Amino acid sequence: MTEASSALRSTTAPLLALAGVTCAYGNTAVLTDVDLEIEEGQFTGIVGPSGSGKTTALRALLGAVQPVRGSVLRRPDVRIGYVPQVETVNWNFPVTVGECVLMARTTGRRLPWRSASERGEVRDILDRLGIADLTNRHIRELSGGQQQRVFIARAMLGRPDVLLMDEPTSGVDVSTRHEILHLLEDLHHDGLSIVLTTHDLNGLAAHLPHLVCLNNTVIGAGRPIDVLTVDVLERTYGARMEVLEHAGMPVVLDHPHHRPTASGQVVPIRRTGT
């Protein structure tokens, strides 16, 4: 099947799906025979090493990359929001937060300037994300967490059914990572479907309800406790990792050994199965 994109006709069908998708840049296949379904209300993280095809998978779901084989399926009239990596953004561009958010609206505008209703819509979204007080601040003056919220706001302006996010916690500190995770959990609780890519196995991926391990093709998919295993991680990353379990959650160690606490005591952590 070579059609790049077709509508999903059943209302019970997934919002988005990749069906046997292969994507390539030149003669190099980045994704090979990938099957992935995004259901309504799903919160999925895609993990894998650099160059594994995570961003390409998002772009294929978005329609920005056409597969050389397979199909990208979308439910009719599904609305998709996309949040790129903040490192790709020119933060010195001379706009305020409010202007930056409204620039995401490229259709349906009758006037070249902001209407009162549009200003109100932007204000409501920024308020929902906890940054309404930053409306008139220049984007170069924002912290990492505030930058991420601004681009989530841009995506939310289109009232999406599903939000695609590329490395939303890349380059931020632990506090900001927790802040972003809690924000996404709140949006998900309100009914938004979310798909994100991440390198952060312990700080982010392990906390999500559903994971996909990807390296050119899907290696494993399911709950973190079922997917973050020694076998799946070795096939995904090409390196042996230790996986422990703490408080019911998997903990992945690049260099397996126990670390003592400040008191010299080793915290009891149970190894998971392979």
N, C-alpha and C positions, 0 to 999 in steps of 0.2 A: 504494500500500500504506500503510494508515494505522495499522496495529498498532504500538504504541510499543516493545514488547519481546517477543522470542520466543527460544526456545532453539535453539542450533545443534546439530544432531543428529549430525553426523559427527565422529568423534574427530580427524580431520585438519583440521577446520575451525578458523578463528581462535578465540582465546579470547574476543575482543570484536570487534564491528564496527559501524560506522555505515553504513547503506545508504540513500543518497539522503535523508539527514536534513536537515530544515529546522526550526530552533528560533526562536521569536520571543518577545519580551517586549512585550505589547500588540500594536500594529500594526507593530512594528519587527522585521524578521528579523535575527537575530544570526548564524545559520548558514543557508546556502542550498545544498541539494542536495549535502551533504557525504558522500563515501565514504571510509571509513578502516577498515583492518583491523589488528588487533593479534594477531600470531602468537605461539605459545608460544616463549619465549626471546628475544623481541624487546626492543630498547632504543631507544625513539623519543622524540625531542624535538619539540615543537610550538612554532614560532616565529611571530611576527607582531606588529603594533603593538597598542597599547592599544585595547580595544574590538573586536578582530578576531574574538572568539569562542573564544579558547583555553580559558578556564575553562569556558565553556558546553559545549564539546566534551568536556572531562573529566567534567562533571556529567551529560551525556547518557550517556556510557559507564557511569557509576556508577549511573544510574537515578534521579538526583535531579532531572532535568529531562526532561519528556516532549516529544518532537518533535511539531510540528503536521503533519508529513508525513515519510514514510520509516520505517525500522525500526532499532531498536537490537537487535543480535543478541548473544547470550551462549551460550557453550558450557555445557551442563548441569552444574550443581554447581561452576561456576567461582567461586573465592573472590577477592574484590577488596578491596584495602586502599587507603585514601585519606589523603593528607597535605595538609591545607589550607595556605594561606599563613600563616606564623607571625605576620604582622602582624594577623591577625584574632583572635588568641588573647588572652584576658585573663590575662597572666602574673602578676598579683597574686592570682589565686585561691588560697586557702590549702590547697595540696596539695603533697606531696613528689613527686619524680620517679616513685618506685615506685607511689604512689597514682594519679598521673596516667595512667600506662600501663595500670594495671588497670581504670581507669574506662572504657576502651574496650570492655571485655567487658560487654555488656548482656544477653546470653542465656546459658543453660546454667548459671547459678549457683544453687545450692540455699541458700546462706547469705548474709547481708548483709555478712559480713566475709570477709577473704581467707583461703583455706585454705592449708595448707602446700604443696600441689602448685601452687597458683596463684602463691604467692610464689616458688617455685622456677622456674616458667616465666618469670615476669617477670625474675628474676635472670639466667637463661640468655640471654634476649633482650638485656638491657642489657649483659651481658658480651660477647655477639657484636658489639654495636655500640660497644664500648669505653668504656662509661659506667657500669659496674656500681658503681663507687665513688661515684656520685652518687645512688644509690637513695634515700637519706634526706634529700637536699638539697631545699630549697624551689625550685619552678620559677622564681621571680623572680630567683634568684641565678645563673642559667645564662647562658652566653655564647650568641651567635647559633648557632654550630655545635652546641653542646650542645642547644639548643632544638630544632633540626631533627632531631637524633638521637632525642630523646624522642618526637617525633611519628612518626618512622619506626618506633620501637619499638611505639607504640600500634597502628599499622597492621599490624605484623608479628605482633602477638598473635593475630590471626585466621588466621595461617598462609596468607597470600594466594598465589594463583598469579600475580597481576598487581598491581603497585603504581602507583597514579595519584598524581602529585605536582604541586601548583600552585606554580610559581615557587620551587623549593627553595633557590635561591641569592640570592633577592631581599634586598637590604639587608645582605649580609655582605661582609667584606673578601676580598682575593685569597687569603690563606692558608686561610680558612674555606671558600671556594668550592672550592679544590683538595681540601680534606679531605672535603667532601661528595661531590665527583665520584669520588674514590677509593673511598669507602664504597659508593656506588651501583654502581661497576664491580665491586666484590667481591660484592655481593648478586646482581648480574646473572650473574657467573661461577658462582655457586652455583645458578643455575637460575631466578631470579626474573625475570619479565617486567616491564619498567618503561616507563611513559609519563609524561613530564613536560612542563610548559610553561616557557618561559623567554624573557626579553628579551635575554639575554646571548649574542650571536652568536659572539663570539670566545672568551670564557672558558669557555663550557659547550657551546653547540650544535655548534661545529665539531669537538668532541672525541667526539661521539656517533656510533654506527654508522648511524643512520637519522634523517632529519629530515622534518618536514612543514611547509611554509610555508602559513600560513592567514591569510586576510583575508576573512571571511564565507564563503568557499568555499576549497577546496584549490587553491593556485596551483602547487605543486610538491611532489614527494615522492621521496626516494631518499637516496643518500649525500651527506654535506655537500659534497664536492668537485663533485658533479653538481647540487646544489640551490642552494647559495650562489653564484649567478651574478648578473651585473649585471641581466640581463633579469628573472629570477625575483624578485630583491629589489626591483626598481623596481615590479613589478606587485604585490608584497606590501605594501611600505611607502609607495608613492606618491612616492618620491624617488630620485634617481639616486645610486648608491653605487659606489665603486671597490672591486673585489675583486682582491686579490693572492694569490699562492701562496707560502708559506714552509714549507720542510721537508715538502712534500707536503700541506699543509693550507691551506684558504682563510682569508684574513684580510680582514675587511670594514672599510672606512674610510668614515666618514660624510662627511669632508671630504678628498677625495683629494689627497694630496701626500706626498712623501717626507720622513721625519723623520731628521735626522742623528743619529749616535750621539754619546756624550760626547767621542769623539776627533775628531768632525767628519766621520767617514766615513759615507756612506750605505750601509746594509745592502742588498746585492743581493736584491731580491725580484721574482719573475716575475709578470707579470699573467696572470690566467686568461682563458679565452675568455668571451664574452658569451652 
